[in-house]
Amino acid sequence: MIRKFDFLVIGSGVAGMSYALQAAASGKGKVALICKTTIDEANTAKAQGGVSSVTNFEVDTFEKHIEDTMIAGDYISDPAAVEQVVKGGPDGIKRLVEWGVNFDKKADGTFDLHREGGHSEFRILHHADDTGFEIQRGLIEAVRRHPRIKVMEHHYAVEVITQHHLGVEVTRQTPDIECFGAYVLDPDTGKIDTYLSKVTVLATGGAGAVYSTTSNPNIATGDGIAMAYRAKATVKDMEFIQFHPTVLYNPHETHPAYLITEAMRGYGGILRLPNGQEFMQKYDKRLSLAPRDIVARAIDREMKINGLQNVCLDVTHKDPEETKKHFPNIYAKCLSIGIDITKQYIPVAPAAHYLCGGVKVDLNGCSSIKRLYAIGECSCTGLHGGNRLASNSLIEAVVYAEKAAQHSLAHIDEYEFNTSVPEWNDEGTMTNEEKILIAQDAREVCSIMSNYVGIVRSDLRLKRAWTRLDLLYEETEELFKRVKATPDLCELRNMINVGYLITRQAIERKESRGLHYTVDYPKHAYDSL
C-alpha cells in the first residue's frame, strides 16, 4: 500500500509531537505521526526531573545557563547550538504551556523552580516528580484534537527511503542524498507499506535499551539513528552515553529501571555507602551535585572497591511531609518494595540513561540527507557535547522542533512526492519462526554493551565488543534477508547497528572526555581503576 503525507514524523515524544503540532498548525498539509507502540510510550514520559530554562531573570541569566552547559559538556559542545537552545528556552516553555502542559507554581504564581546537578541556579521547571509524563499528557491531548494529524499507533518504521531504493548506488561520499519517505510495517496486516512524504522527521528517541540496565523504556532501541546510518547520513558523538547515577536498585526491574530523579539530590539528598559513610568528597567539591558523569563514575568505583551492588541516597534528614509532597511517585514506588524513604536510605546504582550523540544536524535540525530532519534524543545537535547537563534534553527537543518546523515549512513548497519509489519487496521470504534466536541475540547485545562499553572502558573491552557485534551483525542481516520483517527483528538490527556505532566511535576517541572514560587514556588520577 502507498500512503502520502506532506509531513512524516517518526516518533511520538516531546520532539515529534511538538513538530507535528507546528506543522499541522501551518495548514500546509497532512501530518502522519508514526508510533511504534502507543502514543504515550516514549522516553519523554519517563523524565521525572523537569525542563531547564532561564525564567527567573532577577537572579539567573542566559550567560549562566550557557556556561553551565559548556562546563558539563566538557567544552565539546557547539556554542551556537548551546546559545540557540538556552535563549529559545523561555519561548519553548511558553509553547508547552499554551499546548496545555502544567508546571508547578508557588503561591505568588511564579514557577516553583528546582536546582539539579551542574546548574548554578534554580532553573528547573517541573510537575511534582513526573514532569515528562505531564508534558506527554498535554501534548497527546493537543495532538489528538488536531484534525490534520493522523496518529498511526503500533506502526514500525523499517527504513527511510532514498535514491538507493530507486536503484542508485548511494555511498557516504554521494552528494545530494534525498529522503522520499519511509517503509513502515503495519503489524495488523504484516505488510510493509510505502509512506511517501515531502518532509520526513526522525524523532525516535534514544538507545538505552541496548544496555542490560536502563532507565529507558524497552522501545528505546535507537531505530532512527540506525535507519539514518544505513541511509548514509552522518552520525556523531555516539561514544557519549550518559549513565544516570541513581536508578532504584531492584534486581527484578532493570529494563526499564525506575529512575530516582536528579532533583532529589538538588533537594538535599546525600549519596552514602550502605553503612552511612559519605564518599563524594573524594571525587568532586560539588559533592552529590556534581555533573552526572562524575557522580556515575564515583558510584561505579565505590561499588567495585567495596564489592557492592548499590550505594544509597539519603533524604531521611529532610522534612518527611516535604519529601512526600515533592516526590510523591518516588515515595510510593519505594514504599511498594518496602522502603520508606523518609526513614530509610534509597538503594541506587547507575544505569544507561541518555545518548548525547546521534544523527548529526545543523541549527535547523537538518541532517546530511536532504528533506530528512532529526530532532530530540536521536539527533546530535551539538548542545550536549561530552555530557548532557541535567534537564537540558526536553527544552532542546522543543526548541529544535520549532527550528525544524520553521525550516521545513519555508521549503516544503519546493518538494514533490516521488512516485517512482517501488513498494517493499518481500517475495520469496518466509514467516519468521526463529523468535528464540532474536530474543537471545538481543540479550547478547545488552550483555556485550554493558560489560564492554559501559561507564568504564578499555581498548581490550571495546575490541571484544566490536568482534562480537560484528558476528551478530552478519547473522542478523542473513536472517533479515531470508524472512519476513517483524518488529523484534527490526529492533535487533537497529540495536546491533547502534551498538556498533557506540563502540566504533569510542575506539576512535583516544582520550577520556566527558562521558567517555577509558582506562587506557585516564584523565584523573582517582579515575584509574
N, C-alpha and C positions, 0 to 999 in steps of 0.2 A: 504494500500500500504506500502511496505517495501522499504526504501531507505538506501543506505550505503555510508558513508563518513568517511574518515580517521580522519578528524578533524571536529567536530561540534561546531560552535561558535554561541552562542545565544546572540544577541545584536550587534548593529552597530554604537556604539560611538567610541571615540578615542581608548579605550581599545580593543574592539572587532576587529576593523579594523586593528590596529597595530599588534595584534596577528595573524590575518588571513594573512596579508601580509608576515610576517616572516615564518609562517608555510608553506605557498604556495611556498615561495622562496626556501625552502629546497628541493623541488622535492620529498618529501616523501609521497605524496598522495593528495587526493582531499579535498577541504575545502568547507563546507557549511556555509554560513553566514545568520542566521535567523533574519529577521527584522519584528517586529510585525506590523509596518505600512510601511513607506518608509525608505530607507536607510539614508535619510537626516534628519529624525526626531529623535533627541537624545538630552540628556542634554548637550552634548559637544557643540552643535551648539548654545546653549543659553549662553555660558560662554563668557562674554564681556571682563573681565579684562585682562587675559593673562596667561602665564605659568611662574612659578618661577624656576629659575636656576641660579647658580653662573656662570657668563660668563665674568664679568669684574674683573679679578684676581688682578688688580692693587689696588683695594680698598676692594673687597669682598673676603670672604673665605668660604670654606665648613663649618668650625667650627662656623662661624656666622650664617649661614643658619640652621645648626643643632640646635644651641641654640635657635634661634627664633622659630623653630618648637616645641621644647620641652616646651618652655615657653607658647606658645599658647595652646598646648595640656594639660596644667596643670600637666606636668610631668607624665602623664599616658602613653604617647607614648612609643612604644618599641624602644629603642635606636638602635638596629640592623636594624630595618626597616627604621628608620629615616636616618641613615648613608647610607644605600643602595640607597635610593631614591635621597638624596642630591648629593652623589658622582656619581650616574648614570645620573644625570640631563644633563650635557653637551653632553654626547653621545646621550641621548634621543632627545635633540634639534637637533643634527646633523642628526639623522634619520628622524625627521619630515621634515627638510629642503630637505633632499635627496628625500623624497616622494612627494615633490612639495609644501610644506607649506611656505608661505611668512610671514616674520616678519618685522616690520618697522625698518628702519635703519637711522642713521644720515648721514650727507653729507660725513663723512670720512669713511663710510662703516661699522662702528660698530653698534651693536644693540642699538636702542633707548629704553632705559630701564625706566620703571616706578617703583614707590615705592607704596606699599599698606600697610594697617593696620597690625601691628605686625612685619613688616620687618624692620631690622636695616639698610638695604642698598637698593639702586635701583637695583633690580634684576628681574623685571617682563618684559618678552618679550611679545610683543603684536602686533596686526594688527589693528590699529585705536581702535575702541571700539567694534569690532566684531571678536575677536581672535578665539573664539570657532567655529564660522561659517567658518572662513578661514581654520582652521585645518580640520574641517569636509569636506570642499570642496576639499582640497588637497588629503585627504585620500580616499574619494569617487572616485576621478579620478584614483588614483593608483589601487584601488580595482577593478574597472570596467575594467581596462586594463589587469588585470592578468588572464590568461586562466585557472588557477587551482582553482579559487574562484567562486563558484556558489552562487549568491545573491538570496535569497528567500524572496522577499518583501511580506507584508501582510500575513505572516505566524505566528502563535501564539504557542509558546511552552507551553504545558499544565502541563506536569510532566517530571522530569528526571527519567530514568529507572534504577532500582537496582534489587537485588535479591528478593525484595518484590514482584515484578511483575512476578517472577518465582514461587511464592507460598511459599517462605521462610519468616518466621516471622522475621522482622527486627525491633530492638529497638535501643534506644540511647546507649545501652551497647553492641550492636552487634559488634564484631571485624571484620575488613576487609570488610566493606560495599564497593561495587564496582558499578561504573556507566557504563552502556552499551549504553547510548544514551538518546533520549528523544521522548516523544509523542508530535507531532506537528499538530496543527489544520490548515487545508487549508480552508479558508473561501469560496473559489470558489466552492469547492465540498461539504463543510460542514462536511468532513470526518477528522478524526484524524489519521494521518499516523505515522508509526513507523520509526524513524530515528536511525539506528544503527551506532555507531561510536567507534573508538578506544580511542579517547580522546574527552571529552566534556568540553567546556569552557563557564562559565556564565559571561556575560559582559552586564548585563541587566540594569545597571544604578541604580538610587536611588528610593526614595519613597515619594517625596514631594507631590504627588497627593493625599495622604491620609489626607492632611490638606486643609482647605477651601481656604486659600490664599497661593500661592506658586509661586516661580519663575520657577518651573519645567514645562515641557510640560505635557499634560494630560496622556501621556503614562507611566509616572514615578510612577508605582503602585507597585514597589517592587517585581516584578514577580520572579526574580532569587532567591532572599532571601527566599521567601515563598516556592518555589519549593524545594530548598535545605533543608529548615527546615522540610518540610513534608517527605523528603527522609532521615531524621535523621542526617543531617550534623550539625556541631557546628555553632551557630550564636552568635555573641558577640557585646557588646557596642551599642546596639540599642537605648539606652536612650539618646545618644548624637546626637540630631537633631540640626543642625545649622540653625538658623533663620537669613537670610540676613537682616542687619539693614535697608537697603534702597532699597525698590522697589517703583516704581511710584505709589502713591496713586490715584487710579482710581476705584471707586466702580463698574464700568461696565466691568472691566478687572481684574479678580482675579485668573484665573485658565487657563493659566498662567498669573501672574502679570509681568509687564515689569520691568526688573532689571536696577537699577541705580548702575553701577559698583563701586566697592571699589576704583578703580583708580581715580575716581572723587574726593574722599577725599584725596588721595595721591597727587593729582594735586593742592590741596589747598582749596577744598570745606569745608565749615563750617556748622555744624549742629546747627540749631536755632529753637526756637519756632516760630509759625506764626507771633508773634509780634516783631520778630527780636532778642529776647533775646537768648544768648548762654547758654548752660546748661551742656556740657560735663565736664567742670571744676569741677563739683560737684562729678564726678564719677571716673575720671582717669586723671593722669597727662599727658597722651598722647593725651588727648582731643579727637578730631574726628578720630584720627588714632589709637585708642585703638583697641585691638582684637574684633572680631565680637560679641562674647558672651557678652562682657561688654557693647558694644555700643547698641546691641539689647535690653538688659535689661534696660539700661538707657532710651532709647526711649520709651519702654513699660511703664516704671514708669512715665515718664513725661506725656505721653498720658493719663494715668489713673488719676494722681493727678490734671491735668488741664482740664480733660473732653474733650480730643481732639481725632479726628480720625486719625490725622497725625502730624508729625513735618515737618521741612523744611531743605533742603540742599541748601546752598547759594554759588554760584560761580559768583555772579554779580560783585565782586571786581577784577576778573581776566580779562585779555585782551579778548575781545569778539571774535576776529579772531582766537586766540589760542584755545579758548574753542571749537569753531566750527571745527577747524582742528583736535583736539584730540578726540572729542566726536561727530562726525557728525550724527551718528544714534540716540543718545540720544537727540541731539538738534532737529532733525527732528521729533522724536516721541513726544517730549514735545510740539513742535510747532503745531503738529496736533491736540492737545487738548487745544490749546490757550495759551500755556506758552512759553515765550521767555526766556530761561534760562540765557541769557546774561544780562537780565534786571529784571527778576522775580525769586523768590525762587521756588525750585522744591518741591512739596509736596511728602513726603516719609513716609513709615511705614515698620515695619519688616514683613517678610513672610518666610515660610518654604523654605529652600534652599538646604541643603546638609546633607547627612547621613554619620556620621563618623563610624558607626558600619556596620555590615553585616555578610556575610559568613566568618568565621574565616579561614585564610590561613597562610601558612608559607612563608618563604622568596622566595620560588619558585612559589607562587600563588596556591599551592596545598591545597584543602580543606581537611576535615577529611574523605571524601569519596574518595577512590582510583579512579584515572582516571578522577576526576572531579576537574576542576580549577575554580577559581573565581577571576576576575580582574576588576579594575575600581571601581565605586562607590558602587556596590553591594557587594564588598569584605571588610573585616576588616583586613587590613594588620598590623595594629598597628602604622602606620605613624601618624595618626591624634590624637590619644589619646582622650582627652576630648573635643577637639575643633580643627577644621581644620584651619591651617594658610592659609591666602588668596593665591589663585593661586597655591597651592600645589597639587591640585587634578589632573590636566591634566598631570603634569610630573609624578605623581605616576602611572597613568594609562599606560603611555608609558614605564616606567621602569619595572613595573610588567608584562606587556605584553611580554617584551623581556625575563624576567626571566622564565615566564611560557612557552614561546616558546622553550627556550633552554632546559628546563627540560623535556618537553613532547617529543621533538624531540630526546632526548637522550634515551627515554624509549619506544617510540612507536612501535619499532620492537618486543617488548616483548608482545604486546597485540594482541588479535584477536577479530573479530566480534562475538558477542554472538547470534547465530542464533536460540537459544531456546526461545528468547523473544516472547511472544504472541502479536498478534495485539490487538489494543484497542477494547474493547467490549462494545458497547452501545445498545445491543439488549434490547428491552422492554422499552427503554426510549422514551419520547415524544418530539415533537418540542416545544421549549420554547416560549410561548406566554405571559409570565408574565414579559414583559420588564419594566413595571411601577414599579414592586417590586424591580427589580435590580437597577434601577435609583434612587429610593427613598432610598434604603439601602446604596448605595454609598454616597449619600449626607449626610446620617446619620453618616456614618463612619467619614467623613470630619468634621462634626459638633462636634462629640464626641472628636476627636483628637485635634481640635483647642481650644475647650472650657476647656478640662480637662487635656490635655497632651501637652500644649503649652510652651511658653517661661518661664512661672512661674507655678509651680506645687505644689500640696499638697497631703498628703495621702488620704484625703477625695475625692479630684478630681480624683486621679488615681484609687481609688476603684470604683467610679462610672463608669469610663471608662471601667474598667475590666468587671463589671457586664453587661453593655450594649453591649459590644463587644461579650461577651460570648453568649448572646441571639441571636445576629446576626449570629454568627458562626453556631449555631445549626440550625437555619432556612435556612441558605445558603447551608450547607452541605446536608440537606434533599432535597433541590431543585436541587442541582448538581447531586445527585444520581437518580433523577426522570426524568430529561430532558436531551436533547442533549446539549453538551457543546457549548458555544458561547464565543467569546472574552470578551464581557461585563460581563458575569457570571464568567468567569475565573479571570478576573481582580478584581471583587468584592471579590472572595475567597482570592485572594492574599492580597488585601487591609486589609481585616479583620485579616488575619494571621500576617501581618506586624504591624498593629495597636496593636494587642495583644502582640507581641514581644517587641515593644517600651514600652508599658505600664508595662508589667511584669518586664522588666529589670530596668525600672525607679523605680518601687516599691522596687526592691531588693537593689538598691543603697541608703543606709541610710546616705547620705551626699549631700551637694551641691558641685559639682565638674564640672569644665568645662562648657559645655552647659546644663548640668542637674542642674536646680536650683529649690529647693523646700523650701517652707516657713517653713516646719517642721524641716529643718536642715539648716538654713541660715548660710552663710559663712561670709558675710559682713554686718555691721550694716545698711548701706544705702540700702541694698537689702531687708530688712524686709518690705514686702508690706502688 
